[in-house]
Amino acid sequence: MRERRVGIIMNGVTGRMGLNQHLIRSILAIRKQGGVALGDGSVLMPDPILVGRNEEKLKAIAGAHSVARWTTDLGRALENPEDAIYFDSGATGQREQNVLQAISAGKHVYCEKPLATTLKGALAMAGAAEEAGVKHGVVQDKLFLPGVRKLRSLIDAGFFGRILSVRGDFGYWVFEGDDQPSQRPSWNYKKEENGGIILDMFCHWRYVLDHTFGAVRAVSCTGATHIPERVDEAGTRYECTADDAAYGVFELQGGIVAQINSSWATRVYRDELLSLQVDGTAGSAVAGLRECKIQDRAGTPRPVWNPDLPNPFEFRSLWATSPGNTEFDNAFKVQWEMFLRHVAEDAPFPHDFLDGARGVQLAELAMTSWRERRWIDVPEISRGATAPV
């Protein structure tokens, strides 16, 4: 079997997501399995070069995972014509500049979300990639989670009948950093460093809603900074200037109403950190990151409101587990394999920069809705758009 090498410049692997999900559980896992099988019978083998600003961290990561190449010089890495792909999971505020530099160097580009800090910037990146004729994609990992894929299968099978609504809960308690360390970096809570849960999570909710239930047509959002002060990694107390919770309602194509709460200041009373309940005329489902419970119309109980009597139903026991007839691989790895096939043999890949720009658009409009205390329509973004519409 013929092996084809593809060099990947991986910028940002010293961060938690870049290291764990993209390097270890995606690229190195693909190498361990023997590469990505292509339609012509050959195998595509990724060959990463690690890029970052901290030489010691890069050296340690490369040594721990037997990665031969690493550098702190991004410009020099981009000069190598044998490395065809640039990947970015670094700081959001630097992404636009780095990606545009990679596009100018003729690299195909794949990067984390949010694609940029503004819709204008995201559209500029999409336009530059199209003009340069390079392949481009953005990470949309939640579409490939087992729970969401099970939901998609139920929709395709007509299980829900007509879908009426979607209700989502996401989040957990992030400790303030005083009595015990925070689970998230301090920049997440600083607006001036591009922090905030709306910019972070509404990019996710856009692609989940668009690709699973229907295009988002309007948004109403209220944000909050529930925890006003936190303690950073150096033990210094700082003021939180970014939103740590957001409560959004979305009108979707087809009349579906979605509501999603996102919070880093909530305690979990559900099976998983993300829960999506879908209600339809013929059935309902509750999906998490991995599991999915279902209840069809025939199995739906008939409760009657009477607070004076004990509840006669054990509601949770009346739901069935959606059968897992398929083995689901890591969500990030699945999308990496799709993008690699897209680069190597032009296989379909719908999650391009324009799709990433739609996520940034929804975050911007949600913040406008919060600021102006009103519903905001979500205009369509057409291919070739260069400015917010």
Secondary structure, DSSP 8 states (H G I E B T S, - for coil): --EEEEEEEEETTTSHHIIIIIIIIIIHHHHHTT-EE-TTS-EEEEEEEEE-S-HHHHHHHHHHTT--EEES-HHHHHT-TT--EEEE-S-HHHHHHHHHHHHHTT-EEEE-SSS-SSHHHHHHHHHHHHHHT--EEE--GGGGSHHHHHHHHHHHTTTTSSEEEEEEEEE-B---SSSS--SS-GGGG-GGGT--HHHHHHHHHHHHHHHHT--EEEEEEEEE----EEE-TTS-EEE--S-SEEEEEEEEGGG-EEEEEEESB----SSSSEEEEEEESSEEEEE-SS-EEEEESTT-------TTS-----GGGG-EE----S----HHHHHHHHHHHHHHH-------HHHHHHHHHHHHHHHHHHHHTS-EE-----TT--S--
